[in-house]
Structure formats: C-alpha cells, structure tokens
Amino acid sequence: MKLIYILSSAHSGSTILDLTLGANPPFCSSGEQRYLPWQLERTATSGGSLEQQTICTCLKQFRECGYWKNVFEIIRKKTDIDICTAPRRFPISFFGKFAYKDLGSFPQRVAGKLARHLLQLDVVPRRLAVAPPHLSAILKNNWILYEAMAEASGRPFVVDSSKDITRALLLHKDRPDKIVFLFISRGVYGYVNSMMNQGLSLEEAVRRKDNYSAMVNQVKRNVKGLNYYEISYESFVKYPVQFLTEFCTFLDIPADINEQMKNGILDTRTMHLVAGNPTRYRGKMQLRLDEKWRNSLTEQQIMKINRLTKHS
C-alpha cells in the first residue's frame, strides 16, 4: 500500500483531483480522510443525510456502505476497536482537530504550530523515535486505516485529500517510503474569486495564496527524501487522461484509465469519499474547468491582483 496525499489551499480542486484518481484503478479515493471518526460520531444516533453531507458518496450511510463496513471490520480485527460505536477510541487527527473547523485547545494549537514549523524545516527525528506516545498511536491508527482501505478496495494506492500539511509531514516522517505528496495549485484569479465568494477580501485572498505557496516551497526545499508530484487545477481538468498517464508513469505503474474518463466523465457514486467539496455527491459528471472569475472579477480587481502578486 502507498498513500497519495493531496495538498492544496482551499477551493483549489483537491476533491475533483481525488475523484479523478479514484475513478481509475489502482487508486482508492477517500476524500478528507481525517474526518472519518467525526462523521461516524455525528451520525451515530440519527444517521446521515445528503443535505448535511454526512453520507458516503455512494449515497449510503457509512455504516451501511459495503465498502466501509469491510474497512471497519478489518480495523476491528486488527485493533479490537469498533470504530462505528466508539469513533473517539480510534483517533486519526492531530492536535485536537477532530471535527470540521476544530482548532483544538490553546496548548494544542501552540503544539501544532510548533510541530509544523519544525517539520517544514526538517529538524524532527526521521522516524519520530522520541514522539509522545499519543502521537505515535495516532500515526499507527492512520496507517491501519489506510491499509484497511487498500485491502477492502483491492487497490494499492490510497488517496487522501485532507490537505493538512502538518499531518502529511508527520506521516512522511514516520514512513517516508509509503507516501507521495501530490501538490495541486489553482490560478490566482480563480482562487481569489472563490475565496471572495467565501467572504474574504481580495487582499486577504492574495495573502493566503502567497503564504501557501511560500510554505510549499519551504517544504520542497527543506524536507529530505520528499517524493512529490505537482499539477495545476487547470491542467488536470482540461487534460485528465494526460495527467493520469504522466502520474502513473511517475509512480512507475501502468496507466489503467477507464473508458468514461477518456471522455472526461466520472461517476462519484462509484466512490466512497468521507468529506470534501459537495461536488463529491454530483453523480455522473463531465469534468469542466471552473472559470467563473472571467465574469465575476472586474478589470480593476484583476489589475489589483496583478499588482499584489507582482510585489509579493
């Protein structure tokens, strides 16, 4: 089993990339995997719904989905933990980030920021031999989950689009030979427009994109033995077959691309994502480039973005 960990800033196409990979063997999509225990906890008594985005992308309850039932059973056999009834007994998130938008306690936030800083500088022991016991246990749980997913799906590459750089770097430090970073970036106009639609100012959106780019560059520059691949949102959506062919070549595996994907079509109902963009529930869909910014951004805003990015 190998892990493909997707890293991007928000609203940059990570869910679509996850789905594009998962539509083709040998990739098993999982969405934002770190939220699995949270999804199970919030649906423990009343079940999930499409409206609340608390069901599998195959449109079944997580506890009723054949794929996830197999995953949960494999985990139970390996750990004696029934994750369905006691999801908090199987933690997979670090530094108190259990639910969506969880920040953790103040000490957890401080510890998380320190860990990310040290990991980005690559000054943490390679195999985390001195890691606190709880951190080692969480890392072990993550690998048990990924291995269970590979076994249940019969696919050797598990895709996680959680986008959490600290989590990715911890996993890399623990088992560097088992993880490939897949960096995806989106053009600045599309990204800024999407973030402005989420309530951010133009200036803040540009600042966040610049900060993320700087962080990625630092990771690529400092982290030894990093196995990574880069792609732009615009490129893989326009040319999915070319991306899949080149990525499989990078992984040194045959490019087994299904017929629908050759026509730029995927069906989300054949996959089992935990969380992510609502696009994951769309069903059969044609891959199309989101260029709403062309009709949304004014000429003045585009000039301002150009000015800000030029001097960043």
N, C-alpha and C positions, 0 to 999 in steps of 0.2 A: 504494500500500500504506500502511495505517496500523496501528500497533501498539496493541492494548488490553492494558495491563499491569495485572494484578490484584495488589493489595496488601492484605495482611491479616496478623494474627497467626496463629500455628499453630493448627490444629484449629478453623478458623472458616468452613469451607465453600468455600475457594478452588478446590479440584478440582471440586466439584459445580457451581460457578458457571462454571468453564471448560468443563465438559461441556455445561451448559445452553446456553451460547453456541454451542459448536461443533456442536450438533445442528441448527443453523439457518443457512442462508445469510444473509448473506455472511461468516460467521465461520469461521475455521480455528483449531481448538484445538491446543495444543502441550504443555500441562501445564507442568511446571517445566523450561523450555527450557534453562536454564543447565547442566543435567546431561547434555546430549546427547553431548558428547565422552567423558565418563566412562562412560556406558552403552555406547558403542562400544568403548572400551578394555577394559572388564571382560568383554565378550562376544566379544573378538577371536579367541580360540582354542577355547573350549568352547561358544560360543553362549549364548543366554539361556534363562530359564525363567520360568514363571508364578510359581513358588514364591519365586524371588528377585526378582521384579518387574523383570526385565531384558529384557522383550519389549514390543513395541508393544501398544497397547490393542486393535488389530485381531487380536491373538493370534499374529502372525507375528514372526519375528526382524526386527530393524531392517534388516538387510542384505537381507532377502528381501521386505520390505513394498514393494509397488509405489510407494506414495506417497513413502516415504523414499528409495527408490532414485532417484526423479526429483529429489528435493531434493539428494541427494549429487552427482548428475550435473551439476545446474545449478551447484552450488558448484565442482565440479572445472573446469568450463568457464570460470568467472569468475576462479578463483584458481590453477588448475593444482595444487590440493591434493586428494588422495584422502583425504577425512576418514575413510573406513572403515578404511584401512590405517594412517593416521597421524593419529589424532584430536588429539594434542597439538600438531600443526602448525597447528591451527585453533582457537586459544583463544578462548572467549567469556565466561569467568568472570574476575572481577576479584579482585586481592589474594590470589591463591593458593587460592581456593575452588574447586578442581577437582572433588572428589568430595563426596558427601553428608556433612555434618558436618565437612568440612575447615575448619580455622581459619586456615591459612596460617602462615608463619613469624612470629616476633615482629615484625620490621620491617614485614611485610605487614599484620599486624593493626593496628599503630600507624598505618600509612598509610591503611588502610581506615577506621578510626575518625575520623581527621582529615578525610578526604575527605567522609565522611557529615556530619560536623559543619559543614563549610564549605558543602556543598551544601544542607543544611537551612536555613542562614542566607542562602542565595542570594548568596554572595560569591565564586563561581567564575566566571571569564570565560565569557560566554554560549556561545560556540562552541568552548570548550576549545582556543583557539588556542595556548596555552602548555602543553598537556598533554604528558606524557612520550611518546616515540614508541611504547612498548609499549602504553600506554593508548589511544592513538589507533588502533592496529592492532586491538585487541580490540573497540573500538567499531565499527570498519569491518566486522569479521567478523560481529558481531551483526546489523548491517543487511543484510549479504549473505545471512545465514541467513534472516532474516525475509522478505526479498524473494524468496528461492528458495522458501520455503514458500507464499507468496501465488501465485507463478507455478505451482507444482506442483499446488496445490489449486484454482486458478481463483477464489479468494476474496480480496477486497481487504483484509479485516481479520484480522490475525493476533493470536491471544490467547496471552499468556504469563503463567502463574500462578506464576512463580518467587518472588514475594513479597519479593525483595531490594530494600530501599528505596534503598541506595547505587547499585545497578545501574540502577534505574529513573530516579533523578535524573541519573546520568551520561548515559543515553540521552536524557533530556529536554533536558539542556543542549546535547547535540550536535545534535539535530534536534527542537526543541520543537514544530514543526508536524506531526510524524509520530507523536506518541504521546498516548494518552489514559489517564490513571490511573483505574482502577476500584477504589475503596476498598470493602471489604466488612468489616462488623463483626458479631460474634455477641453475643447477650445474655449478660450476665455469669454467670448461673447455668449455662448450657450450657457456656460456655467454661471456667469454673473446674472444673466436673465432669470435663470431658475432660482437662484438664491434671492434675488429681489422679489420674486413671486412668493418666497417664504417669509418675507418681511424684512430682509436685510437691506441696508443701504448699499448703493453702488460701491462706495469706498470700502465698506466692510467686506463685501464680497471679493473685491480685488485683493484686499489684505489677506483674507483667508486662503485664497488660491496661491498667493505668493508664499505664505507661510508653509502651506502643504508642500509646494514644490521644493522649498528650501529643506524641509525635513526629509523628503525622499532623496534629494541629492546628498544629504549628510549620511543617510543610511547606506546608499550605494558606495559612497566614498570610504566610509569607516568600517563597515561590517565585513569581516574577513569570511571568505568561503560562501558568500551570498550567491545563491542560484536564482536568477531573476530574468524575467522577460517583460518587455514594455510594449504597450499598444495604445493607440488613441481611440476614443469612443467613435469618432467619425470614421476612422479607418475600418474597424471591425464590423460596424453596422453596414457600411457600404459594400464591403467585400468579405463577408463571413467565411466563405469557402477558402479564400486565400489565407485569411487569418488562421483558420483551423489547420490547414495544410502546413503552414510555416511553424505553428506552435507545436504540432505533432513532430515535425522534423527536429525542432529544438529539444523535445523530450526524447527523441530517438525511438519513436513508436510509429506504426503505420497510421496513416490518416484514414480512418474509417468514418466517412461522412454520409449520413443518411440522405435519401432522395429529396425529402422535403427541404432540408437545409440547403441543398444545392440550388433550390429556388428561393432561398431566403425566408423559408417558412419554418416556424417551430410551434409545438403544441405544449403549453405549460402544464396541461392536465396529465401528461405522461411523466411528470417530475414531482419531487417531494421536498420543496423548499420550506424552511422553518419560518423565516421572516425576510423582510426586504421591501422593495418598492411594490405598490399594488399591482404593477404590471404582471406580477407572477400569477395572477388569477385570470388573465385575459383569455386563456384557451388558445385555439389556433390563431396565429397572428403572423403577419408579414413584418419582417424587420424593416423599419423605416427610420431614417435619420430625423431626430427632433431639431428642427431649425426655427422654432417659434420666435427666436430672438430677432430674426430678419424683419418681422412685422411688429415687434414689441419695442425694441430699442430705437431711440431717436438718433439722428445724426450727431447731435450734441453729446448724447450718452456714449456713443461709440468713440467719439473723439476724446472724451474724458477717460474712458477705459484705456485707450491707446497711450494717452499721456501718463496715466498712473503706472501702467505696466512698463513703459519705457524707462521710467525713473525708479522702479522698484529694485 
